Amino acid sequence: MNLKRGIAAGILLWVLIFFEVSILMFGFRLSAGTTYYTIHYLLLAVIAYLAALFYFKGKVKRSAKEGFLAGIIMLVTSIILDAAITVPLFVKSYAFFLDKYLIAGLAETLVIAIIAGAIKPKKAKKTPARKKRK
């Protein structure tokens, strides 16, 4: 478990979701509804996977358990940022955390992190060394 990398992945996740939601709401003028949530959850899957890949980059060993732990750290970090920034500046109500769509997004993020941890990357094939010419 790499706590610093997990927190950094959580910050990355929160920032990317913040921009994604802002673009959907203000750029495309979508409001809460079927179209908005369909697009949001599809993009969230990609964003969550990218954040999980960031976490697993380097020497962090992949496993479903490690994906679960990384997902929890990312979610806790995101919730703290939502409580400190999103709610006071934009939403104005901490009942935001009881929203079924937010809870669904948290669950999706956790599942994606577990999947990212469980998937083992393919090892590059070693090519035979070339013989030196004389």
Phi, psi and chi 1 to 4 in degrees:
 res  aa     phi    psi   chi1   chi2   chi3   chi4
   1 MET       -  127.2  176.4   77.6 -158.5      -
   2 ASN  -114.5   95.9 -171.7  -33.0      -      -
   3 LEU   -62.4  -44.2 -174.3   60.3      -      -
   4 LYS   -61.4  -43.4  -74.0 -178.8 -175.8  177.4
   5 ARG   -67.4  -36.0 -172.2  170.9  -79.6  -82.3
   6 GLY   -64.3  -42.2      -      -      -      -
   7 ILE   -66.4  -42.5  -68.3  169.7      -      -
   8 ALA   -62.0  -40.3      -      -      -      -
   9 ALA   -65.1  -37.6      -      -      -      -
  10 GLY   -65.0  -40.0      -      -      -      -
  11 ILE   -65.0  -44.7  -67.4  169.1      -      -
  12 LEU   -58.7  -45.9  175.1   66.6      -      -
  13 LEU   -57.6  -49.0  175.7   71.6      -      -
  14 TRP   -62.7  -45.3 -175.6   85.5      -      -
  15 VAL   -63.0  -45.9  167.4      -      -      -
  16 LEU   -64.4  -39.8  -68.3  175.5      -      -
  17 ILE   -66.6  -39.2  -69.4  170.3      -      -
  18 PHE   -58.9  -46.5 -176.8   85.1      -      -
  19 PHE   -67.9  -41.0  -78.3  115.2      -      -
  20 GLU   -61.3  -47.9  176.7 -105.1  -31.8      -
  21 VAL   -64.8  -41.0  168.1      -      -      -
  22 SER   -62.0  -42.5  -63.4      -      -      -
  23 ILE   -65.1  -43.0  -70.3  168.3      -      -
  24 LEU   -63.8  -43.4  -71.1  178.5      -      -
  25 MET   -77.7  -44.5  -68.1  176.7   75.4      -
  26 PHE   -99.6  -35.7  -57.3  116.0      -      -
  27 GLY   -75.8  -47.3      -      -      -      -
  28 PHE   -99.3   -2.2  -67.8  106.8      -      -
  29 ARG    54.1   41.7  -60.7 -169.6 -170.6  -83.3
  30 LEU   -91.7  139.3  -65.9  175.4      -      -
  31 SER  -112.3  171.2   58.1      -      -      -
  32 ALA   -54.0  123.6      -      -      -      -
  33 GLY   176.5 -177.6      -      -      -      -
  34 THR   -58.6  -46.6  -55.0      -      -      -
  35 THR   -63.0  -47.2  -56.6      -      -      -
  36 TYR   -59.2  -50.7  169.6   81.6      -      -
  37 TYR   -68.5  -33.9  -74.2  116.9      -      -
  38 THR   -62.6  -50.5  -58.9      -      -      -
  39 ILE   -63.9  -44.0  -65.5  169.0      -      -
  40 HIS   -60.2  -47.2  170.8   66.1      -      -
  41 TYR   -69.6  -32.2  -71.3  128.1      -      -
  42 LEU   -66.7  -45.9  -71.1  172.1      -      -
  43 LEU   -67.2  -35.6  -68.5  173.5      -      -
  44 LEU   -61.1  -38.4  176.4   60.3      -      -
  45 ALA   -60.3  -43.1      -      -      -      -
  46 VAL   -67.0  -45.6  172.8      -      -      -
  47 ILE   -63.6  -44.9  -68.4  168.3      -      -
  48 ALA   -63.2  -39.1      -      -      -      -
  49 TYR   -66.2  -41.0 -170.2   69.2      -      -
  50 LEU   -62.9  -41.9  -69.7  173.6      -      -
  51 ALA   -64.3  -40.5      -      -      -      -
  52 ALA   -66.2  -40.1      -      -      -      -
  53 LEU   -62.4  -38.1  -74.1 -179.2      -      -
  54 PHE   -59.4  -44.0  171.3   79.6      -      -
  55 TYR   -61.2  -44.5  174.9   80.5      -      -
  56 PHE   -82.9   -3.7  -74.6  110.9      -      -
  57 LYS   -66.3  137.1 -174.9  179.7  176.3 -177.0
  58 GLY    98.4 -139.1      -      -      -      -
  59 LYS   -97.4   12.4  -64.2 -174.2 -180.0 -164.9
  60 VAL   -76.4  123.0  177.9      -      -      -
  61 LYS   -75.6  133.6 -172.8  171.2  171.2   89.4
  62 ARG   -83.4  137.6  -73.2 -175.3  179.6 -144.5
  63 SER  -166.1  162.4   69.5      -      -      -
  64 ALA   -62.7  -38.2      -      -      -      -
  65 LYS   -63.7  -43.5  179.0 -178.0  175.2 -174.3
  66 GLU   -65.7  -36.5 -171.3   69.5   20.8      -
  67 GLY   -63.3  -40.0      -      -      -      -
  68 PHE   -62.9  -47.6  175.0   77.5      -      -
  69 LEU   -64.2  -41.5  -65.1  172.4      -      -
  70 ALA   -63.4  -42.2      -      -      -      -
  71 GLY   -60.6  -42.2      -      -      -      -
  72 ILE   -62.6  -45.2  -65.9  -65.2      -      -
  73 ILE   -62.8  -42.9  -64.2  -61.0      -      -
  74 MET   -63.2  -41.7  -69.0 -171.4  -50.3      -
  75 LEU   -67.4  -42.6  -69.6  178.6      -      -
  76 VAL   -61.3  -44.0  167.8      -      -      -
  77 THR   -61.4  -45.5  -57.3      -      -      -
  78 SER   -63.9  -40.5  -65.8      -      -      -
  79 ILE   -65.0  -40.6  -70.4  169.1      -      -
  80 ILE   -62.2  -43.8  -70.5  169.5      -      -
  81 LEU   -65.4  -38.8  -71.3  169.1      -      -
  82 ASP   -62.3  -43.4  -85.5  -21.8      -      -
  83 ALA   -66.2  -33.9      -      -      -      -
  84 ALA   -87.1  -28.7      -      -      -      -
  85 ILE  -120.2  -57.0  -61.8  169.4      -      -
  86 THR   -62.8  -49.8  -53.9      -      -      -
  87 VAL   -65.8  -53.0  172.4      -      -      -
  88 PRO   -64.2  -35.2  -14.7   23.2      -      -
  89 LEU   -91.1  -29.5  -63.8  177.6      -      -
  90 PHE  -122.5  -44.8  -57.1  104.0      -      -
  91 VAL   -90.0  -38.6 -179.2      -      -      -
  92 LYS    71.0    6.8  -51.5  -69.0 -172.2 -150.9
  93 SER  -145.9  128.8  171.5      -      -      -
  94 TYR   -75.5   -3.6  -74.2   94.6      -      -
  95 ALA   -65.5  -13.4      -      -      -      -
  96 PHE   -49.7  -36.0  167.4   74.4      -      -
  97 PHE   -74.3   -9.7  -68.6  107.9      -      -
  98 LEU   -98.6    0.2  -60.5  175.7      -      -
  99 ASP   -65.6  130.2 -176.7   77.4      -      -
 100 LYS   -63.9  -29.8   62.9 -175.9  175.6 -175.0
 101 TYR   -73.0  -35.3  -62.6  107.3      -      -
 102 LEU   -66.5  -44.4  176.0   74.6      -      -
 103 ILE   -62.7  -39.2  -65.7  167.9      -      -
 104 ALA   -63.2  -39.7      -      -      -      -
 105 GLY   -65.8  -38.2      -      -      -      -
 106 LEU   -64.5  -43.4  -64.4  173.8      -      -
 107 ALA   -63.9  -42.5      -      -      -      -
 108 GLU   -61.2  -43.6  178.3 -175.6    6.7      -
 109 THR   -60.4  -44.3  -59.2      -      -      -
 110 LEU   -63.3  -43.9 -175.6   58.8      -      -
 111 VAL   -63.1  -42.7  168.4      -      -      -
 112 ILE   -63.2  -40.8  -64.5  -66.7      -      -
 113 ALA   -63.9  -39.9      -      -      -      -
 114 ILE   -63.8  -44.5  -67.2  168.2      -      -
 115 ILE   -62.9  -43.6  -68.9  169.4      -      -
 116 ALA   -60.9  -36.1      -      -      -      -
 117 GLY   -72.7  -34.8      -      -      -      -
 118 ALA   -76.0  -26.9      -      -      -      -
 119 ILE   -79.2  120.0  -64.4  173.1      -      -
 120 LYS   -87.2  132.9  -53.8  -71.7 -174.5 -150.1
 121 PRO   -70.1  147.4   22.9  -28.5      -      -
 122 LYS   -72.5  139.3  -69.7 -176.3  179.1 -179.5
 123 LYS   -83.1  141.6  -63.2 -164.6  180.0 -150.0
 124 ALA   -68.2  138.2      -      -      -      -
 125 LYS   -72.6  138.1  -69.3 -177.7 -178.8  179.3
 126 LYS   -85.4  129.4  -69.0 -174.6  178.4 -178.7
 127 THR   -92.7  143.1   56.0      -      -      -
 128 PRO   -63.8  144.7   12.3  -17.2      -      -
 129 ALA   -67.3  141.9      -      -      -      -
 130 ARG   -76.1  144.3  -65.6 -175.5 -179.7 -167.2
 131 LYS   -78.9  140.3  -66.7 -178.7  179.8  179.5
 132 LYS   -74.1  140.8  -68.6 -176.6 -178.1  179.7
 133 ARG   -83.0  144.1  -67.1 -175.2 -174.1  179.8
 134 LYS  -103.7      -  -67.9 -175.2 -179.7 -176.3
